[in-house]
Amino acid sequence: MVFKACDEDHKGYLSREDFKTAVVMLFGYKPSKIEVDSVMSSINPNTSGILLEGFLNIVRKKKEAQRYRNEVRHIFTAFDTYYRGFLTLEDFKKAFRQVAPKLPERTVLEVFREVDRDSDGHVSFRDFEYALNYGQKEA
């Protein structure tokens, strides 16, 4: 288990450095200072680090976020049939014809304009992800 491997001194908790190592092992990237600060500030001040239960909660949340982001990426890629890395209005129309054929074209245009936050005629993955997350937070 990653927790035990990173808690080399058998302290029963992960220090700041231990946590960074665990994130690299589990997720393949070095966490930013902001991310580590956020995690470390959320732990009980009476402990010297992240206990196993807290670590498991953090990992579960990160895995859920990663899974959600992968699903969003999959949907975006399905719409991006030409693999350009962005979606055009035509891509949107084609996708909406498949999933909501009775939706008026005017509505599709309104959605596209809303999602195309910088009005460049392209919906980037970041725009697309933002729109989906915005919808999640509104619910």
DSSP file with accessible surface (Angstrom, degrees, kcal/mol):
  #  RESIDUE AA STRUCTURE BP1 BP2  ACC     N-H-->O    O-->H-N    N-H-->O    O-->H-N    TCO  KAPPA ALPHA  PHI   PSI    X-CA   Y-CA   Z-CA
    1    1 A M     >        0   0  132      0, 0.0     4,-2.2     0, 0.0     5,-0.2   0.000 360.0 360.0 360.0 142.7    0.0    0.0    0.0
    2    2 A V  H  >  +     0   0   30      1,-0.2     4,-2.6     2,-0.2     5,-0.3   0.883 360.0  58.0 -62.3 -41.0    1.2    3.5   -0.9
    3    3 A F  H  > S+     0   0   13      1,-0.2     4,-1.7     2,-0.2    -1,-0.2   0.950 110.5  42.7 -56.4 -50.0    0.6    4.9    2.6
    4    4 A K  H  4 S+     0   0  154      1,-0.2     6,-0.2     2,-0.2    -1,-0.2   0.898 113.1  53.0 -64.1 -40.3    2.9    2.4    4.2
    5    5 A A  H  < S+     0   0   52     -4,-2.2    -1,-0.2     1,-0.2    -2,-0.2   0.882 113.7  42.7 -63.9 -35.7    5.5    2.7    1.5
    6    6 A C  H  < S+     0   0    5     -4,-2.6     2,-1.3     1,-0.2     3,-0.2   0.713 102.2  68.7 -84.7 -21.4    5.6    6.5    1.9
    7    7 A D    ><  +     0   0   10     -4,-1.7     3,-2.0    -5,-0.3    -1,-0.2  -0.509  64.0 161.6 -92.1  65.6    5.5    6.3    5.7
    8    8 A E  T 3   +     0   0  147     -2,-1.3    -1,-0.2     1,-0.3    -2,-0.1   0.809  69.6  51.3 -61.0 -32.2    9.0    4.9    5.8
    9    9 A D  T 3  S-     0   0  121     -3,-0.2    -1,-0.3     1,-0.0    -2,-0.1   0.375 108.4-122.8 -88.1   4.6    9.7    5.7    9.4
   10   10 A H    <   +     0   0  160     -3,-2.0    -2,-0.1    -6,-0.2    -6,-0.0   0.881  60.1 149.2  54.8  46.2    6.4    4.1   10.5
   11   11 A K        -     0   0   64      2,-0.3    -1,-0.1     1,-0.0     3,-0.1   0.686  61.3-120.1 -78.8 -23.9    5.2    7.3   12.1
   12   12 A G  S    S+     0   0   40      1,-0.3    40,-0.5    -5,-0.2     2,-0.3   0.505  86.2  62.2  93.0   5.1    1.5    6.5   11.4
   13   13 A Y  E    S-A   51   0A  57     38,-0.2     2,-0.5   -10,-0.1    -2,-0.3  -0.966  80.9-112.8-152.1 164.9    1.1    9.6    9.3
   14   14 A L  E     -A   50   0A   0     36,-2.1    36,-2.6    -2,-0.3    -7,-0.1  -0.913  26.5-146.5-105.5 128.1    2.4   11.2    6.1
   15   15 A S     >  -     0   0   36     -2,-0.5     4,-2.8    34,-0.2     5,-0.2  -0.239  39.5 -89.6 -75.7 177.3    4.5   14.4    6.3
   16   16 A R  H  > S+     0   0   78      1,-0.2     4,-2.0     2,-0.2     5,-0.1   0.924 131.1  44.1 -54.5 -48.5    4.3   17.0    3.6
   17   17 A E  H  > S+     0   0  106      2,-0.2     4,-2.2     1,-0.2    -1,-0.2   0.887 111.8  53.1 -67.4 -39.7    7.2   15.3    1.7
   18   18 A D  H  > S+     0   0   26      1,-0.2     4,-2.4     2,-0.2    -2,-0.2   0.915 108.6  51.1 -59.5 -43.9    5.6   11.9    2.2
   19   19 A F  H  X S+     0   0    1     -4,-2.8     4,-2.4     2,-0.2    -2,-0.2   0.922 107.8  51.4 -61.4 -44.5    2.3   13.1    0.8
   20   20 A K  H  X S+     0   0   41     -4,-2.0     4,-2.1     1,-0.2    -1,-0.2   0.930 110.9  49.1 -59.6 -42.1    4.0   14.6   -2.3
   21   21 A T  H  X S+     0   0   69     -4,-2.2     4,-2.6     1,-0.2    -1,-0.2   0.914 109.5  52.3 -63.0 -41.6    5.7   11.2   -2.9
   22   22 A A  H  X S+     0   0    0     -4,-2.4     4,-2.7     2,-0.2     5,-0.3   0.902 107.9  50.9 -62.5 -41.5    2.4    9.4   -2.5
   23   23 A V  H  X>S+     0   0    3     -4,-2.4     4,-3.3     2,-0.2     5,-0.7   0.928 110.2  49.9 -63.6 -41.7    0.7   11.7   -5.1
   24   24 A V  H  X5S+     0   0   69     -4,-2.1     4,-1.7     1,-0.2    -2,-0.2   0.945 113.1  47.0 -60.7 -45.2    3.6   11.0   -7.6
   25   25 A M  H  <5S+     0   0  104     -4,-2.6    -2,-0.2     1,-0.2    -1,-0.2   0.905 122.2  34.1 -63.9 -42.3    3.2    7.2   -7.0
   26   26 A L  H  <5S+     0   0   53     -4,-2.7    -2,-0.2    -5,-0.2    -1,-0.2   0.855 134.0  20.6 -83.2 -38.6   -0.6    7.2   -7.3
   27   27 A F  H  <5S-     0   0   27     -4,-3.3    -3,-0.2    -5,-0.3    -2,-0.2   0.488  94.2-122.2-116.4  -8.9   -1.3    9.9   -9.9
   28   28 A G  S  <<S+     0   0   64     -4,-1.7     2,-0.3    -5,-0.7    -4,-0.2   0.714  77.4  89.5  77.9  19.3    2.0   10.3  -11.8
   29   29 A Y  S    S-     0   0   85     -6,-0.6    -2,-0.2    -9,-0.1    -1,-0.2  -0.993  77.0-113.9-144.5 154.4    2.5   14.0  -11.2
   30   30 A K        -     0   0  155     -2,-0.3    -9,-0.1    -6,-0.1   -10,-0.1  -0.770  40.7-122.5 -86.3 122.9    4.2   16.2   -8.5
   31   31 A P        -     0   0    5      0, 0.0    -7,-0.0     0, 0.0    -1,-0.0  -0.330  26.7-110.7 -67.1 148.1    1.5   18.2   -6.7
   32   32 A S     >  -     0   0   63      1,-0.1     4,-2.5     4,-0.0     5,-0.2  -0.283  25.8-109.6 -71.2 162.8    1.8   22.0   -6.7
   33   33 A K  H  > S+     0   0  144      1,-0.2     4,-3.2     2,-0.2     5,-0.2   0.904 120.9  54.6 -58.6 -40.5    2.7   23.9   -3.6
   34   34 A I  H  > S+     0   0  137      2,-0.2     4,-2.5     1,-0.2    -1,-0.2   0.923 108.4  47.8 -61.4 -44.6   -0.9   25.2   -3.5
   35   35 A E  H  > S+     0   0   43      2,-0.2     4,-2.2     1,-0.2    -2,-0.2   0.940 114.9  45.0 -62.9 -46.4   -2.3   21.7   -3.6
   36   36 A V  H  X S+     0   0    1     -4,-2.5     4,-3.1     1,-0.2     5,-0.3   0.930 112.6  51.4 -64.9 -43.3    0.0   20.5   -0.9
   37   37 A D  H  X S+     0   0   54     -4,-3.2     4,-2.4    -5,-0.2    -1,-0.2   0.913 109.3  51.4 -58.2 -42.7   -0.7   23.6    1.2
   38   38 A S  H  X S+     0   0   74     -4,-2.5     4,-0.8    -5,-0.2    -1,-0.2   0.930 113.6  43.4 -61.2 -45.8   -4.4   23.1    0.8
   39   39 A V  H >< S+     0   0   16     -4,-2.2     3,-0.9     1,-0.2     4,-0.5   0.946 114.8  48.8 -66.0 -46.5   -4.2   19.5    2.0
   40   40 A M  H >< S+     0   0   36     -4,-3.1     3,-0.9     1,-0.3    -1,-0.2   0.846 108.5  53.7 -66.7 -31.3   -1.8   20.2    4.9
   41   41 A S  H 3< S+     0   0   96     -4,-2.4    -1,-0.3    -5,-0.3    -2,-0.2   0.709 103.6  58.1 -75.8 -17.0   -4.0   23.1    6.1
   42   42 A S  T << S+     0   0   89     -3,-0.9    -1,-0.2    -4,-0.8    -2,-0.2   0.541  87.7  96.3 -89.9  -5.5   -7.0   20.8    6.2
   43   43 A I  S <  S-     0   0   37     -3,-0.9     7,-0.1    -4,-0.5    -3,-0.0  -0.440  91.6 -85.3 -84.9 160.8   -5.5   18.3    8.6
   44   44 A N    >   -     0   0   84      5,-0.2     3,-2.0     1,-0.2     5,-0.2  -0.413  32.2-140.1 -62.0 124.9   -6.0   18.2   12.4
   45   45 A P  T 3  S+     0   0  122      0, 0.0    -1,-0.2     0, 0.0    -2,-0.0   0.713  99.1  66.4 -64.6 -16.1   -3.4   20.6   13.9
   46   46 A N  T 3  S+     0   0  148      2,-0.0     2,-0.3     3,-0.0    -2,-0.1   0.591  94.9  68.7 -80.2 -10.7   -2.9   18.1   16.8
   47   47 A T  S <  S-     0   0   39     -3,-2.0     3,-0.0     2,-0.1    -4,-0.0  -0.736  79.2-135.2-104.7 160.8   -1.4   15.6   14.4
   48   48 A S  S    S-     0   0   87     -2,-0.3     2,-0.3     2,-0.0    -1,-0.1   0.463  78.9 -18.7 -92.2  -2.9    1.9   16.0   12.6
   49   49 A G  S    S-     0   0    0     -5,-0.2     2,-0.6   -34,-0.1   -34,-0.2  -0.920  95.9 -36.7-172.6-160.5    0.7   14.9    9.2
   50   50 A I  E     -A   14   0A   1    -36,-2.6   -36,-2.1    -2,-0.3     2,-0.1  -0.734  52.9-144.8 -90.5 120.0   -2.0   13.1    7.3
   51   51 A L  E  >  -A   13   0A  86     -2,-0.6     4,-2.7   -38,-0.2     5,-0.2  -0.351  30.0-100.9 -77.8 163.5   -3.4   10.0    9.0
   52   52 A L  H  > S+     0   0   71    -40,-0.5     4,-2.8     1,-0.2     5,-0.2   0.904 121.1  51.1 -53.2 -47.9   -4.4    7.0    7.0
   53   53 A E  H  > S+     0   0  148      1,-0.2     4,-2.0     2,-0.2    -1,-0.2   0.923 112.6  45.8 -59.7 -45.0   -8.2    7.8    7.0
   54   54 A G  H  > S+     0   0   29      2,-0.2     4,-2.3     1,-0.2    -1,-0.2   0.903 112.0  52.3 -63.6 -39.9   -7.6   11.3    5.8
   55   55 A F  H  X S+     0   0    6     -4,-2.7     4,-2.7     1,-0.2    -2,-0.2   0.928 108.2  50.4 -62.2 -44.9   -5.2   10.1    3.1
   56   56 A L  H  X S+     0   0   83     -4,-2.8     4,-2.6     1,-0.2    -1,-0.2   0.890 109.9  50.8 -63.0 -38.4   -7.8    7.6    1.9
   57   57 A N  H  X S+     0   0   61     -4,-2.0     4,-2.3    -5,-0.2    -1,-0.2   0.913 111.0  48.6 -63.6 -42.9  -10.4   10.4    1.7
   58   58 A I  H  X S+     0   0   30     -4,-2.3     4,-2.5     2,-0.2    -2,-0.2   0.940 112.8  47.6 -61.7 -46.5   -8.1   12.6   -0.3
   59   59 A V  H  X S+     0   0   22     -4,-2.7     4,-2.8     2,-0.2     5,-0.2   0.925 110.7  51.7 -63.0 -43.0   -7.2    9.7   -2.7
   60   60 A R  H  X S+     0   0  113     -4,-2.6     4,-2.5     1,-0.2    -1,-0.2   0.940 111.8  46.4 -60.0 -45.5  -10.9    8.9   -3.1
   61   61 A K  H  X S+     0   0  131     -4,-2.3     4,-2.4     1,-0.2    -1,-0.2   0.907 113.2  49.0 -64.3 -41.4  -11.8   12.5   -4.0
   62   62 A K  H  X S+     0   0   41     -4,-2.5     4,-2.5     2,-0.2    -1,-0.2   0.901 111.3  49.9 -65.6 -39.7   -8.8   12.8   -6.4
   63   63 A K  H  X S+     0   0   77     -4,-2.8     4,-2.8     2,-0.2    -2,-0.2   0.909 110.7  49.6 -64.5 -42.4   -9.8    9.5   -8.1
   64   64 A E  H  X S+     0   0   92     -4,-2.5     4,-2.7    -5,-0.2    -2,-0.2   0.923 112.7  47.2 -62.3 -43.8  -13.4   10.7   -8.5
   65   65 A A  H  X S+     0   0   61     -4,-2.4     4,-2.7     2,-0.2    -2,-0.2   0.909 112.9  49.3 -64.0 -40.4  -12.3   14.0  -10.0
   66   66 A Q  H  X S+     0   0   79     -4,-2.5     4,-2.4     2,-0.2    -2,-0.2   0.922 111.5  48.7 -65.2 -42.6   -9.9   12.2  -12.3
   67   67 A R  H  X S+     0   0  138     -4,-2.8     4,-2.1     2,-0.2    -2,-0.2   0.929 112.4  48.6 -63.7 -44.6  -12.6    9.8  -13.4
   68   68 A Y  H  X S+     0   0   62     -4,-2.7     4,-2.5     2,-0.2    -2,-0.2   0.938 111.3  49.6 -61.3 -45.5  -15.0   12.7  -14.0
   69   69 A R  H  X S+     0   0  116     -4,-2.7     4,-2.6     1,-0.2    -1,-0.2   0.897 109.5  52.1 -63.2 -37.5  -12.4   14.6  -16.0
   70   70 A N  H  X S+     0   0  103     -4,-2.4     4,-2.3     2,-0.2    -1,-0.2   0.889 109.3  49.9 -64.6 -38.8  -11.7   11.4  -18.1
   71   71 A E  H  X S+     0   0  109     -4,-2.1     4,-2.4     2,-0.2    -2,-0.2   0.918 111.1  48.7 -64.6 -43.3  -15.4   11.1  -18.9
   72   72 A V  H  X S+     0   0    3     -4,-2.5     4,-2.8     1,-0.2    -2,-0.2   0.928 111.5  50.0 -61.7 -43.6  -15.5   14.8  -19.9
   73   73 A R  H  X S+     0   0  107     -4,-2.6     4,-2.8     1,-0.2    -2,-0.2   0.907 109.3  52.1 -61.3 -40.9  -12.5   14.2  -22.1
   74   74 A H  H  X S+     0   0  139     -4,-2.3     4,-2.1     2,-0.2    -1,-0.2   0.924 111.1  46.4 -62.6 -44.3  -14.1   11.2  -23.7
   75   75 A I  H  X S+     0   0   71     -4,-2.4     4,-1.8     2,-0.2    -2,-0.2   0.939 112.8  50.0 -64.0 -45.6  -17.3   13.2  -24.5
   76   76 A F  H  X S+     0   0    2     -4,-2.8     4,-2.1     1,-0.2    -2,-0.2   0.931 110.7  49.6 -58.6 -45.7  -15.2   16.1  -25.9
   77   77 A T  H  < S+     0   0   55     -4,-2.8     6,-0.2     1,-0.2    -1,-0.2   0.869 106.7  55.4 -63.6 -37.1  -13.2   13.6  -28.1
   78   78 A A  H  < S+     0   0   63     -4,-2.1    -1,-0.2     1,-0.2    -2,-0.2   0.877 112.3  43.4 -63.5 -35.7  -16.4   12.0  -29.4
   79   79 A F  H  < S+     0   0   41     -4,-1.8     2,-1.8     1,-0.2    -2,-0.2   0.806 101.2  71.7 -76.2 -32.1  -17.6   15.5  -30.5
   80   80 A D    ><  +     0   0    8     -4,-2.1     3,-1.9     1,-0.2    -1,-0.2  -0.502  60.5 165.1 -85.8  71.2  -14.2   16.4  -31.9
   81   81 A T  T 3  S+     0   0   52     -2,-1.8    -1,-0.2     1,-0.3    -2,-0.1   0.714  73.0  49.9 -66.9 -20.8  -14.5   14.0  -34.9
   82   82 A Y  T 3  S-     0   0  157     -3,-0.2    -1,-0.3     0, 0.0    -2,-0.1   0.347 105.6-126.5 -98.4   5.6  -11.6   15.7  -36.8
   83   83 A Y    <   +     0   0  184     -3,-1.9    -2,-0.1    -6,-0.2    -6,-0.1   0.881  62.8 139.7  53.4  47.1   -9.2   15.6  -33.7
   84   84 A R        -     0   0   94      2,-0.4    -1,-0.1     0, 0.0     3,-0.1   0.599  68.7-116.6 -92.5 -16.5   -8.4   19.3  -33.9
   85   85 A G  S    S+     0   0   43      1,-0.3    40,-0.6    -5,-0.1     2,-0.3   0.545  89.3  64.1  90.4   5.3   -8.5   19.9  -30.1
   86   86 A F  E    S-B  124   0B  55     38,-0.2     2,-0.4    39,-0.1    -2,-0.4  -0.970  75.4-123.8-151.7 163.9  -11.5   22.2  -30.4
   87   87 A L  E     -B  123   0B   0     36,-2.2    36,-2.7    -2,-0.3     2,-0.2  -0.922  18.9-156.1-114.3 140.0  -15.1   22.1  -31.4
   88   88 A T     >  -     0   0   28     -2,-0.4     4,-2.1    34,-0.2     5,-0.2  -0.558  37.9 -99.6-101.4 173.9  -16.8   24.3  -34.0
   89   89 A L  H  > S+     0   0   42     32,-0.4     4,-2.9     1,-0.2     5,-0.2   0.902 125.8  55.6 -59.8 -39.2  -20.4   25.2  -34.3
   90   90 A E  H  > S+     0   0  110      1,-0.2     4,-2.5     2,-0.2    -1,-0.2   0.895 105.3  51.5 -61.8 -40.1  -20.7   22.4  -37.0
   91   91 A D  H  > S+     0   0    8      2,-0.2     4,-2.5     1,-0.2    -1,-0.2   0.921 111.2  48.6 -59.9 -43.1  -19.4   19.9  -34.5
   92   92 A F  H  X S+     0   0    5     -4,-2.1     4,-2.9     2,-0.2     5,-0.2   0.929 110.8  49.5 -62.6 -47.0  -22.0   21.1  -32.0
   93   93 A K  H  X S+     0   0   32     -4,-2.9     4,-2.2     1,-0.2    -2,-0.2   0.931 112.5  47.9 -59.3 -44.9  -24.8   20.8  -34.5
   94   94 A K  H  X S+     0   0   85     -4,-2.5     4,-1.4     2,-0.2    -1,-0.2   0.929 113.7  46.8 -61.9 -46.0  -23.8   17.3  -35.5
   95   95 A A  H  X S+     0   0    4     -4,-2.5     4,-2.2     1,-0.2     3,-0.3   0.930 113.2  48.0 -63.5 -44.9  -23.5   16.2  -31.9
   96   96 A F  H  X S+     0   0   43     -4,-2.9     4,-3.1     1,-0.2     7,-0.3   0.842 105.5  58.7 -68.3 -31.8  -26.8   17.7  -30.9
   97   97 A R  H  < S+     0   0  138     -4,-2.2    -1,-0.2    -5,-0.2    -2,-0.2   0.874 110.7  44.6 -61.9 -33.6  -28.5   16.1  -33.9
   98   98 A Q  H  < S+     0   0  141     -4,-1.4    -2,-0.2    -3,-0.3    -1,-0.2   0.899 125.6  28.6 -76.8 -41.7  -27.4   12.7  -32.6
   99   99 A V  H  < S+     0   0  101     -4,-2.2    -2,-0.2     1,-0.2    -3,-0.2   0.729 139.1  16.5 -96.0 -23.6  -28.3   13.2  -28.9
  100  100 A A    ><  +     0   0   33     -4,-3.1     3,-1.9    -5,-0.3    -1,-0.2  -0.499  65.4 170.2-147.3  70.0  -31.3   15.7  -29.2
  101  101 A P  T 3  S+     0   0   98      0, 0.0    -4,-0.1     0, 0.0    -1,-0.1   0.756  77.8  54.2 -60.8 -24.6  -32.6   15.7  -32.8
  102  102 A K  T 3  S+     0   0  200     -6,-0.1    -5,-0.1     2,-0.1     3,-0.1   0.534  79.1 114.8 -87.8  -4.5  -35.7   17.8  -31.9
  103  103 A L  S <  S-     0   0   62     -3,-1.9    -3,-0.1    -7,-0.3     5,-0.1  -0.481  76.3-111.9 -68.3 127.9  -33.7   20.6  -30.3
  104  104 A P    >>  -     0   0   61      0, 0.0     4,-1.7     0, 0.0     3,-0.7  -0.307  16.3-125.9 -61.6 144.2  -34.1   23.8  -32.4
  105  105 A E  H 3> S+     0   0  118      1,-0.3     4,-2.6     2,-0.2     5,-0.2   0.842 110.6  62.5 -59.7 -32.7  -30.9   24.9  -34.2
  106  106 A R  H 3> S+     0   0  157      1,-0.2     4,-2.3     2,-0.2    -1,-0.3   0.904 103.0  49.4 -58.9 -40.3  -31.3   28.3  -32.5
  107  107 A T  H <> S+     0   0   37     -3,-0.7     4,-2.6     2,-0.2    -1,-0.2   0.910 108.7  52.0 -67.2 -41.2  -30.9   26.6  -29.1
  108  108 A V  H  X S+     0   0    6     -4,-1.7     4,-2.8     1,-0.2    -2,-0.2   0.927 109.9  49.9 -60.7 -42.0  -27.8   24.8  -30.3
  109  109 A L  H  X S+     0   0   49     -4,-2.6     4,-2.7     1,-0.2    -2,-0.2   0.921 110.1  50.1 -63.1 -42.3  -26.4   28.1  -31.4
  110  110 A E  H  X S+     0   0  101     -4,-2.3     4,-2.1     2,-0.2    -1,-0.2   0.914 111.6  48.3 -61.8 -43.3  -27.2   29.7  -28.1
  111  111 A V  H  X S+     0   0   48     -4,-2.6     4,-2.5     2,-0.2     5,-0.2   0.936 111.3  50.6 -62.2 -46.0  -25.5   26.8  -26.2
  112  112 A F  H  X S+     0   0   12     -4,-2.8     4,-2.7     1,-0.2    -2,-0.2   0.940 110.8  48.1 -58.5 -46.4  -22.4   27.1  -28.5
  113  113 A R  H  < S+     0   0  166     -4,-2.7    -1,-0.2     1,-0.2     6,-0.2   0.867 112.0  50.3 -63.3 -36.5  -22.1   30.9  -27.9
  114  114 A E  H  < S+     0   0  146     -4,-2.1    -1,-0.2    -5,-0.2    -2,-0.2   0.905 114.5  43.0 -66.8 -41.3  -22.5   30.3  -24.1
  115  115 A V  H  < S+     0   0   16     -4,-2.5     2,-2.2     1,-0.2    -2,-0.2   0.843  97.0  77.2 -76.7 -32.7  -19.8   27.6  -24.1
  116  116 A D    ><  +     0   0    9     -4,-2.7     3,-1.8    -5,-0.2    -1,-0.2  -0.495  65.7 177.1 -77.8  77.9  -17.4   29.6  -26.4
  117  117 A R  T 3  S+     0   0  116     -2,-2.2    -1,-0.2     1,-0.3     6,-0.1   0.789  74.7  42.3 -61.2 -32.4  -16.4   31.9  -23.6
  118  118 A D  T 3  S-     0   0   98      4,-0.3    -1,-0.3    -3,-0.2    -2,-0.1   0.373 103.4-128.6 -97.9   6.7  -13.8   33.9  -25.5
  119  119 A S    <   +     0   0  102     -3,-1.8    -2,-0.1    -6,-0.2     4,-0.1   0.811  65.3 134.2  54.2  38.6  -16.0   34.1  -28.7
  120  120 A D  S    S-     0   0   82      2,-0.4    -1,-0.1     0, 0.0     3,-0.1   0.391  78.1-108.5 -96.4   4.2  -13.3   32.8  -31.0
  121  121 A G  S    S+     0   0   34      1,-0.2   -32,-0.4    -5,-0.1     2,-0.4   0.510  92.5  93.3  83.8   1.9  -15.6   30.4  -32.8
  122  122 A H        -     0   0   71    -34,-0.1     2,-0.7   -33,-0.1    -2,-0.4  -0.988  64.4-147.3-128.5 141.0  -13.9   27.4  -31.2
  123  123 A V  E     -B   87   0B   0    -36,-2.7   -36,-2.2    -2,-0.4    -7,-0.1  -0.926  22.8-157.7-106.3 110.4  -14.8   25.6  -28.0
  124  124 A S  E  >  -B   86   0B  42     -2,-0.7     4,-2.7   -38,-0.2     5,-0.2  -0.330  33.0-103.7 -77.8 168.9  -11.6   24.3  -26.4
  125  125 A F  H  > S+     0   0   17    -40,-0.6     4,-3.3     1,-0.2     5,-0.3   0.918 124.8  54.3 -59.4 -39.7  -11.5   21.4  -24.0
  126  126 A R  H  > S+     0   0  181      1,-0.2     4,-2.5     2,-0.2    -1,-0.2   0.918 109.5  46.5 -61.3 -44.2  -11.2   24.0  -21.2
  127  127 A D  H  > S+     0   0   10      2,-0.2     4,-2.4     1,-0.2    -1,-0.2   0.929 114.8  48.0 -60.0 -46.0  -14.3   25.8  -22.3
  128  128 A F  H  X S+     0   0   14     -4,-2.7     4,-2.3     2,-0.2    -2,-0.2   0.934 112.9  46.7 -62.7 -47.1  -16.2   22.5  -22.6
  129  129 A E  H  X S+     0   0   26     -4,-3.3     4,-2.7     1,-0.2     5,-0.2   0.911 111.3  52.5 -63.3 -42.1  -15.1   21.3  -19.2
  130  130 A Y  H  X S+     0   0  109     -4,-2.5     4,-2.9    -5,-0.3    -1,-0.2   0.923 108.8  50.4 -58.8 -46.4  -16.0   24.7  -17.6
  131  131 A A  H  X S+     0   0   29     -4,-2.4     4,-2.1     1,-0.2    -1,-0.2   0.917 112.4  46.2 -61.4 -43.1  -19.5   24.5  -19.1
  132  132 A L  H  X S+     0   0   60     -4,-2.3     4,-1.8     2,-0.2    -1,-0.2   0.909 114.5  47.1 -67.9 -40.5  -20.0   21.0  -17.8
  133  133 A N  H  X S+     0   0   42     -4,-2.7     4,-2.3     2,-0.2    -2,-0.2   0.899 109.0  54.9 -66.5 -38.2  -18.7   21.9  -14.4
  134  134 A Y  H  X S+     0   0  115     -4,-2.9     4,-1.5    -5,-0.2    -2,-0.2   0.937 107.9  49.9 -60.4 -43.3  -20.8   25.0  -14.3
  135  135 A G  H  X S+     0   0   40     -4,-2.1     4,-0.9     1,-0.2    -1,-0.2   0.885 109.4  52.1 -63.0 -36.7  -23.9   22.9  -15.0
  136  136 A Q  H  < S+     0   0  123     -4,-1.8     3,-0.5     1,-0.2    -1,-0.2   0.908 109.1  48.8 -66.1 -41.7  -22.9   20.5  -12.2
  137  137 A K  H  < S+     0   0  158     -4,-2.3    -1,-0.2     1,-0.2    -2,-0.2   0.777 107.2  56.2 -72.6 -24.5  -22.5   23.3   -9.6
  138  138 A E  H  <        0   0  126     -4,-1.5    -1,-0.2    -5,-0.2    -2,-0.2   0.737 360.0 360.0 -76.9 -25.2  -25.9   24.8  -10.6
  139  139 A A     <        0   0  122     -4,-0.9    -3,-0.0    -3,-0.5    -4,-0.0  -0.213 360.0 360.0 -72.8 360.0  -27.8   21.6   -9.9
